[in-house]
Amino acid sequence: MLIPKLYDGRNKTFFQYGYEGINESRPRNNGTATVPTMEMRNGDFSKLLALGSNYQIYNPFTRATATGGRFTSQPFAGNRIPASLFNPIAKKVLDTYYPAPLTAGNADGTNNFQNPSLPENITYATHSARIDHAVSERQRVFGRYSWYDRDSDYNDYFGNVASGTRFLFVSRSAVFDDVYTLTPTTVVNVRYGYNRFIRGSDSKAEAVGFDATSLGFPSAFNNLTDASTRRFPRFDITGYQGTAQGGEYRPIDTHSFNGTVQKSIGAHFLKTGMEFRAYRENSLFFGNDQTGRFIFDAGWTRGPLDNSPTAPGSLGQSVAAFLLGLPSNSSLISRPASYAEQSLSWGFFVHDDWKVTRKLSLNLGVRWEFENALTERYNRSVKGLDLSVVQPFEGAAQTAYARNPTPEVPVSQFLTRGGLFFTGIGGQSRGVYDTPKRNIMPRIGFAYQADPKTVIRGGYGIFFGFLGQRRGDVIQSGFSRNTPFFATTDNLNFTGSLSNPFPNGVLEPLGAAQGTLTFVGQSVTFFDQQPVMPYMQRWQLSIQREVGQGFVVEGLYVGNRGNNVEMSQNLNVTPQQYLSTTGTRDTARINYLSANLPNPFVGLLPSGAIAGLTSTNIGRERLLRPYPHFDGVTHARFDGYSWYHSAQLQVEKRFSRGYTVMLNYTFSKFMQASELLNQDDPRPVEVISDADRPHRLTVSGIWELPFGRGKMFGGDLKGIANGLIGGWQLSGIYSLQSGAPINFGNVIFNGDVKNLRLDGDQQSLRQWFNVNAGFERSSALQLDRNVRTFPLRFGFLRADKINNYDLSLIKNTRFKESLNAQFKAEFLNAFNHPLFAAPNTNPAVVQFGTIQTSTQANYARRIQLTAKFIF
C-alpha cells in the first residue's frame, strides 16, 4: 500500500478489495397450483358431484342432533349453494382478488393454476476489503470487512395485494487476526470475528396498513390490529392457493474469539487453544395471521354426519365453507412476542501431529466443549412442565365428569395435572435447561506411506452436536397469545362467522402472570430440563495410489454413527390401546372415539382455550388423553440414532498437457431411527433416512484450448491475433445423484410393496409409482383413529434424481505479466434438466402418484456473464 506523501507501506502493508453484483430473474413458484373455479365462486359445485357422491356438499345451517352423540346435515340440492347464503366478504375476496384459472385443469378442478414461469426477481451485491500488515518480522496482522445485500420478491401468485413476498438477506462481517512468532518453534495466533446476518420478509409494500373494511369487515375488526402490523388477511382454503404471508425481521449476531499456541518439538507439532462463541438472535414478527388467520376446511360442509369422510382432499367442501363464511374453530388472530435470545459456547483442545517414522504419521487430539444454557434477555420463555402441579379446577372438573364419565377412565383417575413454569420466575434460573458439561471428544488419525506411490490413511473421532440458539429458539407461550375463533360452541348453532369474527376483541399476551394456568386449554411445548447432547462417531479408511500418467486413485470407506438424536414428541395423544388395529376404516371405533359427550371443562378453563375444550360438548377421545386439560403437550426426547456407511472412489488426472479431470463416486446407505410411527411409541422406528442418496457421481474437468502462443495451434502468434484466439478455457461439472425416498402417510395397502416400483420406461410424471399395487383409493374408506403400521418410506421408491451439467467458458487476455482481462460465461444447469418434486402420496385424490409440474426443485438454466480486470 502506497499513499503518496502520507504513507509508504511497500512490502509492509497490503490492501485488496472485491465487488460482485448480480441482477437476475428466475422461475420460482412455491404455491398450490389450484384456485377455485369460476363455477365454484358462484356456488356451483355440480361438476364435482358428477365425479362421485363423496364430493357432496352439505348445508351446515341445517344441522340437527342425531343418535350416538352425532350431528347431521342436509345436502345442497345439485351441489349448488344459493346466492342468499353467500358471505359478502368471501364473495368480495373471490371476485376481486382471486384470479381466474389459467387452464381447465383436472376433472376435479385441481392443477388449474400452474404457472412455472412465475418469477423471483433478485438484486445482489457483495463487497470485501482486507488489509494485511507486517508489524515486525515476528508479527503479522490482518483485518477484513465484508458485506452483502440481497433483495428479492417472489410468490406473487395473484398479482395484487393479496400475494407476494419481499425478502432480504443482509450480512455484515469483520475479522481481526494477529500472528506472533515467540520463538522459531513457537507461534501464537489470536483472532476475533463478528458476523451480523439479517433475514427479513414481508408482504408487498402496498399491503402494509391494509384496510380490512374494504373487504367488508367491520371497523371494530380492522382496528384490532395496529396499522403498522395490519396486512391483507390470511385465508387458508384446504386444497387451494391461499393468502398466507410471513413477516419477520431477524438479526443474528455471532461473536467469536480464538486463541491457539503452536509448538514444534522434535518429531511433534503441538497445538493447543480455546474458542469462545456468543450467539445472539433477535426477532420481530408481523405476518398476516396477526390481522386474522381464517382456515376453511370440510369440517362444516361434509356429511351427512359431522364425522363422515371428507371429499377427496376436501376439494369443493373447503371452498363452500369459505363461500358460506364459516371458518373452522382453529382460526385465530395471533399476537406473537418478540425475543432477544443468547447462547454461549466454549471449546478447549490439545492436538499433536507426530511424525513417528519417515513413513508413519499420527494425529492425536482431544477436545472439550460445553455450552451455557439458552437465555432470553427479558425471561420471556417457558422453561419446563411441572407434572406435580394440580390445576385449581381439578375438583370441579372431576365433579362434572362424574355425571357423564367414559368407562375407560374412572372418576378418581380423571386428573388435570401439569403446568408450565418460566425462566427467571419463582426462583427458576434464567437458562431454559441445564446443559451437559462432559463433552469429551477424542480424535485419532494416521497416514502411512506403504511405498513411494501408495498412502494409507485412517481416522476416528467423536463430534458433539449443540443445544442453544443454533438448535432452536425460546418458547414463548403466554408471551405470545392467540385469540381463537368460535363458529359454534355446541357444534349445532353457528354464532360466529367471517362477517364479525372476533366480536369480543383480542386477547393480549399476559406473559407468565397466570403462572401454571398459562396456556391451559391450548397446546404447550416445553424444554426438558436435563437434555442430552447428540453426538456423532465418524471413522474412515482410505488407500491412495498414483498409477502413472498423472492419475491418482483413492478408495475410501466412511462410516458414521449418530447417538442421542433429538426427536419431537406429543405426549398428549389418544393412547394406542383405544385406537383401532383392524388395518381398515373402523367406523365403529371412529364413532365411539369422536362421540360428543358433555364437556366437564365448561366454564373452568382460562380465556384462550381452544373450542374443542370449551364447547358444550367434547370428543370422547379427549377425555382419554393423559393431559385432558391441554391440547398438545410437546417436548424433545433424545433416544434417536442413525448409521451411515459408504464406499467412495476418487480418480484425479492432475493438470498436465492442458487438462485435468476428476471423478468422484459414492455408494452409500443412510439409516435412521429418529421418527415415531405413532406418537406414543416407546421407541423410534428404524427406516431409510430421508437424506439417503445411495449413488452420487460427479465428473469435473478443465481444458485449456490448444490455441494461441505456445499452444498446438497458433503457437507463434503475437499481439492482437494471439489476444483473440489464445487464452480460452473450458470447464464443466456433471452431477448424477439418486433421488430422495418418498414419504407416505398412514394409508391402507393390501398388496405387495415390491410391486410399488415402476421400471424406468414405465415411470412418468402422470404415474411415478404403481398406484394400483394395492392402495385403498376411496376417500370414504381412508384410515382414521387407528394405530399406524405402514412404513414412513421405502429405500427402493424415490423421487426424481439429480442429472445436472454446469459449464463455463473463460477467456483470459494478458496484456503484460501483471495485467489480465478475464471474461467468463457460466451456464448453470446448462441443458435445463428439471428436478421434479416428489409425487403426491394421498391415495384419496386423483393426483395420487403424479408429479405437479408447476414447480421444480432446482433452478432452471441460468447464464451468468462476468468480466474481471486482474492486476
N, C-alpha and C positions, 0 to 999 in steps of 0.2 A: 504494500500500500504506500503510495506516494502522494502527498498533498503539497504542491509547490508552496514554498515559503512558510509552511505551517508544520509539516511533519514528514520526516523521511523514515519510512518503515520498511525499506527494501531489505529483503532476506530476513525480515523480522515480523512483520505484520502482513497478513493476507486477508483479502476480502472477496467474498463471492455472493452473487445474488441470482435467483432464478424466478421466472414467472411462467405460468401456463394459464391460458384462458380457453374455455370451451363453451360454445353455444350450440345446443342441439335440440332436436325434437325427435322423439322416438315413440313407437306404439306402446301403450300401457293401458290395460283395461282390467281392473280388479273386481268388476261388478258382477251382478247376476244378469244373465242375458235374456231376461224376461220382464215385460211390463204388461199390465192389464190390457186386454184387447179393447177395441172401440165398443164392441157389444157389451162387454162387462161393465164399462163405465156408465152405460145406460141401463144397467140392471139385468141384462140378458145373458144368462149362463146356459142357455139351451144347448149350445154346441158341445159343452162338456157333458151334459146329461145324455147326449146321443152316444157318448163313448162308454157309458155304463151307469148303472144306478148308484154306484158308490160316489158319484160326483153330485148327488142330490144335495141341494141347499135347503136348510130348514129355517123356519121363521122363529127366532128366539123370543119374540114378543107373544108367542102362543104357548109358552112353557106352562106345564101343569105337573103336579105331582103324580108319580107312578109308584107301583109296588116295589118293595125291596130298597127303599131309600133313593129311588131314582127320579129323574125328571124327564119329561117327554115334550117334543115339539112337533109342529105340523110342517110338512114340506111346502115350499113355494110352488105353486102350480106352474108346470112347464119350466121350472128353474128360472123364473123371471121375478125380479123384485119390483114391486110397484113404485113409481116415482115419488109417491106420497111418503114413503119410508126413507128416502134418501136423506142423509145428513148433509146439510149445506156446506159445512167445512170440507168434508171428504169430497163432495162433488166439485167444489172450487179447486181443491188440490189436483184432482184427476183431470179436470178440464183445462186448467191454466198452467200447471207445472209438469205434469207427466206427458212426455212426448208420445206421439203415435208410434205403434210398432214399425220397425224397419222392414220386416218381412212377415209372411203369414206364420212362419214357424212350424212347429209340430202340430199334430191334430189337437193336442190339449192346450195349445197356445204357447208352450214353452219355446225358448230359443228364438223368440220373435224380435229380439233386440240385440243381436250380435253386431258388435262394432269393433273388430280387431284393430282398426286403424286409429282408434281414439288416442290422441297424442298426450305425451308428457313433454312439456317444454322446460328446458333446463338451461340455467346460466351458471357457469362455474369459473372461479378464478382462484389461483393459489400463488402464494409468494413465499420465498425463503431467502433469508440473509444470514451470513455466517462470517465471523471474524476469528481468525487464528492468530495467536501472538506468542512469540518466544520471549518470555520474561528474562530468562537467562539460559545458559547451556543446560541447566538442570531442570528448568521449569517451563512447561508449555501449558497454555490455557486456550480455550476457545469458548465462544458464545454463539448461540444460534437462536433466531426468532423466525417462526413460520406462522403463516395464517392463510386461511382459505374461507371462502363463502360460496355456498351452493344454494341456489333458489330454484324452485320448480313449481309447476302447477299441473294437476292431473285429476283423473276421476270426475271430469265434468260430463257425466252421463247425460244430463238433461239439457245442458246448455243454458241454464238460467240459475237463479239464486238458490234453488233447492239442491244443487250439487256442485261439486268442485272443491278441490283441496289445494291450499297454498302450503308449501313445505319449505323448511330451511334447515340447512346444516351450517353451523359456524364453528370454526376451530381457531384457537389461538394457543400457541405452544412456544416454550422457551427452555433452553438448557444452558447451564454453565458447567464446564468441565476443567479440572485442574490436575495435571500430572506432574509429580515432583520426584526426581531421582535422588534418593537419600545417599545411596552408595552405588557402585557399579552393579551390585547384586540385589538392591532393594528399591522398589518403586512404590510410591503411594499415589492413589488416584481417588479423588472425591468428585462427586457430581450431584448437582441439584437440577431437577426438572419440574416443569409446571405445564399442565395442559388444561385448557378450558374448552369444553365441547358443548355446544348448544344445539338441541334438537327442538324444533318447533313446528306446529301445524295449526291450521285454522281454516275456516270456511272462506269463501270469497269475501273480498272487502265489502261488497255491496250487501252481504248477508249480516254484517255486524250491525247490531241495533235493529234487526228486522222487526217490523210492526206486525204482530200476530193478529191484530184486529183486521188487517187487510184480508185475512183468510176467513174471517167470521168469528174468531174467538172474542169473548167479551173482554173489555178493557181491564177488568179485575184480573183475568188470567195474564194478559200482556204485562201488567205491572208487577207480577210476582217475581220477575227476573229483571235485574238492572240492565239498562240498555247496552252497557259496555260488554255484557256477557250474553245477551239475548241474540239468538240466531234463528234461522228457519227451523221449525220444529222437526224432530226426528220421527219419521213414520216407518215402522218395520212391518212389512206385509210378507208373511211367510211364503216363500217360493218366488218372490218378485223383487225387483230392484227397489231399495228403499232410499231414504234420505239421511242416513246416519252420517254424522261428521264429527271427527275427533277434534280436539283443540287442547294444546298444551304448550307451555314454554318451560323447557327442562335444561338448565345449565348444569354441567357436571365438571367439577374441578378435581384434578389429581395433582398432589404434591408428592415428589419422591426425592429421597436422599440416599445416595450410595457411597460407601467408603470401602476401599479394598487396599490390602497390602500384598505385594508380590515379592517373594524372596527366592533366589536361586542358591541352593546349597548342594554342591556336587552333582549327583545324578537326580536330585529332587528339585522340582519347581513348585514351591508352595504358594498358595493363595488363601487369604482369609479376609473376611469382611462382614459387613452388615448392610441391610437395606430397610428403609422405613418408607411406608406409603400412607398417605391420607387421602381417602376417597370421600368426596362431598358431592351431594346432589340436592338440588332444589327443584321444585316443580309447582307450576300453577296451571290449573285446568279450566277450560272454557268450551267443552264440547257441547253440541246442541241438545244433549239429553238434559242439560240444565234449563233449557227452555221447555222441554217436555219430550219424553220418550213414550210413544204410543205404539203398542205391539198388537198386531192383528193376526190372529190365527184361526183355527177351525173350532175353537172351544165353544163358541156360542152358536155356530151355524151348522154343526154336524147333527146327526140324528139317526133314528128318531129319539134315542136316549142320550143323556148327557155324557155317557161313556162309550158310545158307539164309535167304531173306527172312523177316522177322518178320511177325506178324499185322498187319493194318491198325492203325496207331497203337500197336502192341504190346499191344492190348487182350486181356485174359484171360491172356496169357502172362506179363505182369508180375505180376498178382495170384497166378498159380500159383507163380512164383518166391518171392513173399512167403510164401505158404502152406507152401511146402517149406522155408522158412528159408534160402534161398540168395541173399544179396545179391551184387551184381556186384563185380568186383575193383576198381571205382572207389570203393567205400565206404571210410569213413575215420573217424578221430577227429581233430579239429582242435585245435591249440594256437596260436591267433593271438597275436601280440605287440601290446602297446600301443605307442603312439607319441606323441611331442611334437615337432611339426614347425613350421618357421617359414620364411617368405619375406618379403623386404623389397623395396619398390619406390619409385622416385624419379621425379619429373617436374618439368620446368622449362619455362616458357613465356614468350613475349612476344607481345602482341597489340595491334593498332592498329585502332580504329574511326575511319575517315577520312571526313569529310563533304567530298567533293571539290567538289560544287556543291550548289545548293539541291535538285536532283533526284537526284543520284547520291551513293551512299554505298558505300564499300569496307570490307570486313573482312579484314584481313591478319594472319596469325599463323603461328607455328611453335612446335612442342612437341617436347621431347626427353625420352624415357622410357627407363628401364632398370631391370632387376631384379637383385637378388642371387640367387644360386642357392638353391634349396630345401635346407634342412638339417634334420637330426633331432638333438635335443638330446644324445642319447647315442650318436650314429652308428649307430643301428640301421637301416641301409638299404643295399641294393645300390647300387652306383654304375654299373658297366658290365660288359661282357662282353669279356674279353681273348681274341681269336681266335688269338693266338700261343701260348697255353698248350697244352702237350702233356700230357694226363692220364697219370698214372703207370702205368695199366693198359693203355696202348695196345699195347705189345708183346705182352702176354699175350692181349689180345682179338684181335690180328691172327693169332697162332698158332692160337687156337681157330677163328677164322673160316676160316683156310686149309684146315681139314679138311672144311668144307662151304660153300664160297663160292657166292654167286649170280653168274651170269656178267656181270651189268651192272657190278659193282664189283670190279676187280682187287684182290688182297690188298694191294698196295702203296698203294692209294687208300682202303683201309678205315681211316679215321683217327678219332681221338677228340680233336678239337681244341676249345678254347674253355673258359673257366672264369670264374666271377663274381669281381669284386673290389668292395671295400666302401669307404664313406666313412670318412675318418679313420684308415685302417689301411694299413700298408705304405707310408707316405709319400704317400698319397692325401689330397686336400683334403677338407674337411667338406662341401662342396657336392656335390650329386648330378650336376652337369654344369657346364659353363662357359656363362655367359649372354651373349647378344649385347648389345652396348652402342651400336650405331649406329642407334638407332631414331628417326630424324628424321621429324617429321610436319608437313608444311606444310598450311595451311588458307587458303582464299581464298573470299570471298563478296561479293556485290554486291546492291544494291537500287536500282532506277531507277524514278522516278515519270514514266511516259510522259505522263500528263495527270492532272488532279485526281482521277479515279476509277479509274485504272489503275496498277498497280505490277508491275514485273517483277523477280523475284529469282532468284538462282542461287548455286551454290557447289560447291566441290570440297575434299575432304580425305582424308588418309590416317590410318588408325586401327590401331594395332598391338594384337594380342591379348596373351596373357600366358602365362607358364610358372608355375612355383611352385605354391604350395598352392591357388591358385584354379583351377588346371587339374586337378591330381590329387595323390595322396598319395605318400609314400615307398614303396619296395618292400622288403618285409621277409623275403625268402627267407632261411632259416636262423634268423632271429629268430622267425619263425613256422614251424611244422612240422606236417605231417600224418602220422599213423600209418596206412599203408594196410592194408586188409583183404585177406586172401587166401583165397578159396574153394577154389582149387586152384592148384598150381604147375606142373602138367603138362597142364592142360585135359582131364584124364581122370579123375583120382581126387579127390573132394571131401574136403578135410581141414579146412575151416573152415565154420562155419555161424552162424546167428543165436544159437544156444544158448550159444556160447562164442566170441565174435567176435575177441577180442584176448587170446589166452592168454599172450602174451609181454609184455604191458603196453603202455605208451605211450612213444613216442619223444619225449623232451622237447627243446625247441629248444637248439641249440648256438651260436647266433649266427654269427659269422664264423670260429669255431675251426677249421673244416675247410678254410678258405681256398678255393682254386679247385675243391675237391671238393664244395663246398656245393651241394646240390640236384642233383648229378649223378644221373641216373636219374629226374628229375622235370621238371616244366615250370618254366621260368625266364622272367622278364621283366627287362629292364634298360633303363637310360637311355642314349640316345645322348649322347655327351659334347660334341658340338657341335650342339645343336638350333638350328633356325631359327625365328624369331618369325613367326607368322602375321600377316597384315595385310589390311586391307580398304581399298579405294579407293571412295569414295562421292561421287556427284555428283547434282545436281538442278537443274531449271529450272522456274520457275512463273510464271504470269500470274494476277494477282488483279484483279478489277474489281467495282466497285459498280454494280449495274444498276437501282437505284431501288426504292422501296417497302421500303427496309431490307434488301434482298438483296445478299449478297456472294458472287461465284462465283470459284472458283480452280481452275485446271487445272495439274497438276504432272506432270513426268516425273522419276522417281527411278531411278538405276542404282547397281549395286554390283558390285565385282569382288573376290573373295577369292583370296588367294595364300598359298602355303606352309601350306595347311590340313593339320592333323595327321591321320594315319591310323595305325591299329594293324595290324601285320603279323606273322604267324607265319612265321619263316624256316625252320622245320623240318617241312615238309610233303613228301609224296611228289611229286617233280618231275613236271611235266606230261608230259614225254617218255615216262613209264612208264604214264600213265593212258590210258583208252580215249577215243577220239574218235568212236565209232560213232553216238552220239545215242540208242542203245538200251541196254538192260541187257546188258552184255558179260560173260556168265557165265565164259567162259574167262579173261578178264583179271582178274575178281574172284577166281577160284580161284587164279590164279597169284600175285597180289599178297598174298593173305591166307594162302597156304600156310604151314604151320608147319615151320620149319627149326630145327636145333639152335642154341641161343642161345649166341653167343660171349661174352656178358657174365655168364654164370652164375658167381656167387661173386666177381665183381670189383667190383661197384658198392656204394657205401655204403648203410647202412641207410636206409630210407625210400623207396628206389626203387620205382617202380610195378611191378605184377605183369607188365605187358607187356614189361618189360625184365629181369626177374629169373627168370621161369619157365623151365622146362626147354626149352621151345620159344619161338620168336619169329616173328612175322609177317614174311614176306619184305620187305614194303614198308618196314618199319622199318630194314632194312639198306641201303635205297636212299636214305635221307634224308641231308641234309648233316651233321647232328649226331646220329648214331645213338645216342649215349650219353645224350641228353636226350629228353624227351617233346616239349613245345612249347618254342620259343625265340622270344619275342615282344618286339618293340621298336616304336618310333614312327618313322614316316617323314613327311616334310614336303613332299611334292610334290603334294598335293591342291589343288584350286582350285574356284571356284564363280562363277556370274554370275547377276545378277538385274536385270530391267527391269520397270518398272511405269508405267502411266498412271493418274493419280488425279484425281478430281473431287470438289470440296467446294462445297456450297451452304449458305449460312447465312442465315437470316432473323433478323436481330438483334432483340432484345426490344423490342417495342412493341405497343400495343393488347392487352396481357395475354398475349402468347405469343411463343415463339421456337422455331425449327425448324432442325435441322442435318442435312444429308445428306452422307455420305462413300461414295464408290465407288472401289474399286481393281481394276484389271485388270493382272495381273502374270504373270511366268513366272520360276521359280527353278530353275536347273540346277546340278548339282554333279558333280564328279569327285573324290570323297573316299572311295570304296569300291573294293575289289578284287573282281572277279568270281571270280578264283582267287587264292589267297594268294601264289603266286609269279609273278603277272602283273607285267610291267615297269612298267606304267602303270595308274592308276586308270581305271575305266570312266565315261564320260560318260552321265548318266542324269538324269531328272527328280528333283528333290530330294524327300526325304520330308517336307520342310517347305513344299513348294509348295502354295499355295492361290490359284488363278488369279482367283477372283472373291470379293470381300468388299464387302458393302453394310451400312451402318449408318445408321439414321434415329433421331434423338432429338428430343425436344421437351418443352417446359414450357408449361403452360396454367394461368393464374390464372383460376379460375372466376369468372364475372361476377356474383357475389352479394356483398352487403354494402355497407357505407358507401363511397360514391364510385364504385360499380360500376353496371353497366347495370340490375341488378335489386336493389332494396332499397337504393338509394343514400342514402336519408335515415335509414336505421336507426341506432339507437344502443343502447348498453348491452348487456343480455343478448341481445336479438334479433340484434344485429349480431355478437355473440360466437359465436352458434350457427351462423349461415348464412354469415358472412364469413370470409375468410382461407383458403379452400380452394384447393389447388394440385394439379394432376395432371401427372405426368411419366412418360415412358417411353423405352425404348431397344429398338429392333428390330435384330437382327443376323442376316444371312444370309451364310454362307461356304461355299465349296467344301470337300468332304471331302479327307482325306489320300490320296495314292496308296497303293495296296495293294501290299504286299511279297510276293514269291513266292520260294520256294526253288528248288532245282535240279530241275526237272520235265521230263518228256517231253511235248512238244507238237508235233503233226503237222498242225495246222490253220493257219488264217489268223488272226493276232492281232486283225484288225479285227472278227472275229466274237465276240470275248470280251465286248464290252459289250452289255448289255441295255437296251432303251428303258425309260423310267421306268414305263410301265404294265405292263411285264413283270417288273420288278425287285421282289423281295420278300425277306423275311428267310429264306425257305427256299431261295431261289436269287438271290444278289446279282449274279452274273455267269454267263455261259453256260458251264456245266461240261461241256457236250457239244461244245465248239468244236474239240476235237482233243487233249484231255489223255489220257494213258495212266492208267487208273484202277486197274489191277490192282496190288495191293501186291507181288506176286511179280515184277513187271516194272519196278519203280522203279530209278532210276539209282543206281549205287554205283561209286566209284573211276573217275570219268570227268571230263574237262575240261568245265567249265560254260560254256554258251553262252546259256542262256535269260536274258533281262534281269531285273534286280532288280525293276523296277516299270514301269508304263506311265502316261503322263500322262492317258489317257482312262479309266482304270479306278480308281475312287476309293471310299473308304469313305463312310459317311453324312455328310451336310452338317450344319452348324450352322443351326438355324432357331429363334431364341430371342427371347422377349419378356420384358423386365423392366419392371415397372410400379411406381409408387409414388403414394400419396395422402398429402398433407401438410396439416395443419390448424394454422394459426398463430392464436393468440388473444392479442392485445396488450392488456394492462391499462393500462399507461402507456407513454410514449415509450421508456422503458428496460427495460420488463418484458414478456417474451413467453413464452408457453407453447406448445410445439410438440409435436404428435403426428404420428407418421409410420408409415404401414403400407406395407411393401415386399413386392412379390410377385416373387421371382426365379424365372425360368423359369415365368412366370405361367400359361401354358397347358400346362405339363407335357409339353413336347416332348422325348422321349428322343433322345439322341445315341448311336446304336448303335456298338458296337465293330466293328473290321474283320472281314470274313468269314474263315472257315477256308480256307487255301490249300494244304492237303495232299490231293493227288488220291487218295490211297490209303485215305481214311477216308470213311465215309458222310456226315459233316458237311461235306464239301468244298463250298464255295460258300455255306454257310449262316452265319447270324449267331447267336451264342449270346445269348439274351435274359435270362440270369440277372443280367447286369450291364449298365450303361450308362456311357458315357464322360463324361457330365455328371451334375450333380446333378438329382434330381427337384425338383418345385416346393418352394420354401422361402418361408415367410411370416415376416417379421420385424416386430415391433411395438416402437416406441421412443417414449419420452416425454422431452422436454427442457424445462428451465426456463432461459431465457436472460435475463441481467440485466447 
